[in-house]
Amino acid sequence: MRSREGSRQYEMTSQNFVVFSIANQRYALNLESVRRIVRAVEVTPLPDAPEPILGVIDVQGQVIPVVDTRRRLGLPCREIELSDQFIIVQDSDLTLAFVADEVLPVMEVPEAQVASSDRLLPGEGMVRGLARVDDGMIVVLSTERLLSREEKQDVSSALVEAVEAMQ
């Protein structure tokens, strides 16, 4: 949005987030990293996958690892329910599915209302920041940091082994 104030021009930018809930807490992922959202389906276990991986799903012929989002966020684990949804994301290395209790509408948040985690929680954690919205705060997650480099390598290796075993 551009506005003219006196002779100065300024541009207000915003970020778009896919907002979802887990255990009544709201989280968000940058819309640019989300490929699609699908209803929960049966997850096939993936031998030798790292701990946060529940298994894999087949989405239009693509085998996608499913991350146990609850476990990754330190929340109590539970079985996947039919009402759950999978958020399919593309990070720099892998396509992954994150389990969510509910996916809410896409939310546009002015950048001024998004606090970077560098100022709040220094380090390389999975929290990218916090978004202040009218009805509270939303934890913004980084898709690139939800799995460590080693875990991503382990997932890739387990996927290759599983595909080779099927042939």
N, C-alpha and C positions, 0 to 999 in steps of 0.2 A: 504494500500500500504506500503510495507516495502522497505527501501532503506539502503544501506550501505555507510556510509560516514566515511572514515578512519577506525578506529576500533569500532566506535559507530554505533549502530543500533537504528533507531527510526521508529515509526509507525504513519502514518498520518491517522486519522480517519475522517469519514464524517457522516452526517446525511441525510436521505432521507425524502423529504417532498412532500405531495400532495399540489400543488400550485393552488389557485383559485382566481378569481377576483369578486369583488363586487364594483359597482360604480367606475370602473376603478382603483381601489386600489387592489394590490396583497396581499393575505394572504396565510398562509401555516399551515398545520397540519402535525404532525409527521406521516409518512407512517404506522408505526406499529399500530396506533389507527384507521386507516381507513379500513373498511371492504369491502366496494364497493361504486361505484358511479352509480346512476340511473338517467334516464331522469325524468324531473318534471312530476308529475301526480296530479290529483285532491286531495286536502287535505280535510279530513273530520274533521270538528270542534270537539273539545274535551271539553265538559262542565266541568267547574271548574278547568281547567288547568291554571297554572300561566301565566302571561302576555307574556313572550317571546315565548310561544308555540302557533303556528298557528293551530295545530290540529294533526291528525295522518294520516299515509299512511300504506298500506298493501304491504309488500315486501315478496313475496313467503310465505304467511301465517303468517308472523310476523308483529304485529302491532307496528309501530315505531313513536314516537312523532317527530314533525317537529319544529325546532327552527327557529324563525324569526331572521336570522343572521344579517340582516340590523338593526333591532331594537336593538339587543344586542350590536352591535358595534356603536350605536348612529348615524346611517346613515338614510337618508330619506327612509321611507317605501314605498313599491309599491306592486302591485299585482304580484303573481307568473306568469311568462310567460312560454309558451311552450318550449322556448329555454333554460330555467334555468335547473340546475341540482341539485340533492340531493346528498350530501356526507354523507354516512352512517358511523358513528363512534361508537366505543365501548369505553366508559370510564369505570372507575372502578365500577360504579353503574348501568348505563343504556346504552341501544343502542339508539342513537339519529340520526336524519337527519338534516343536516345544508343546507340551501338554498344558492346556489352560482349562480352568473350570468353566469360564465364560469369556467370549470375546465381545467387547463393547464397540460402539461406533468409533471410527477414526476421529481423532481430536487434533485440532490445530491450536498450537500454543505459541504465543509470542516468545521470541528468544529471550527477552528480558525476564520472563517468568520461569526460565529453565536454568537452574544452578548446576554448574559443572561439578562432577565428583572430585575433580582435582582440588577444588577449594574446600570441599566437605570431608572427603575420605581419600587422602593422598595414597597413591599406589596404583597397582594394576588390577584392581578388583573388577567384578562383573557389573557393578553399578556405574552407569555413565553420568547420572545426575538425578536431580529431583525437579519435577515440574509442579509449580504452584498453580492450581486451578481453583475456580470458585468454591468447590465443595471439598477442598483438601489438597493433599499431596499425592503425586504419582511417582513411583520409583521407575526411573528410566534405565533399562538394561542395555548392555553392549552385547550384541550377538557374537562379536569377535572374541569376547572374553569369557563367555559362559562355559567354554571348554578350554582347557590348557592346550598348548601346542602338542604335548605328549599324548593327551587324550584324543586329540584330532588325528594324530598319526596312528594310534591304536585302533580308532574307529575305521579309518581308511583301510588298514591292514585286515581287520576283521571282515569288512565288506568285500574286499578282494577275495579272501579265503572262502567266504560264503558263496560268492558268485561262481568261483572255480569249482566248488563242491557240487553246485547245481548242474554243471555242464557235463 
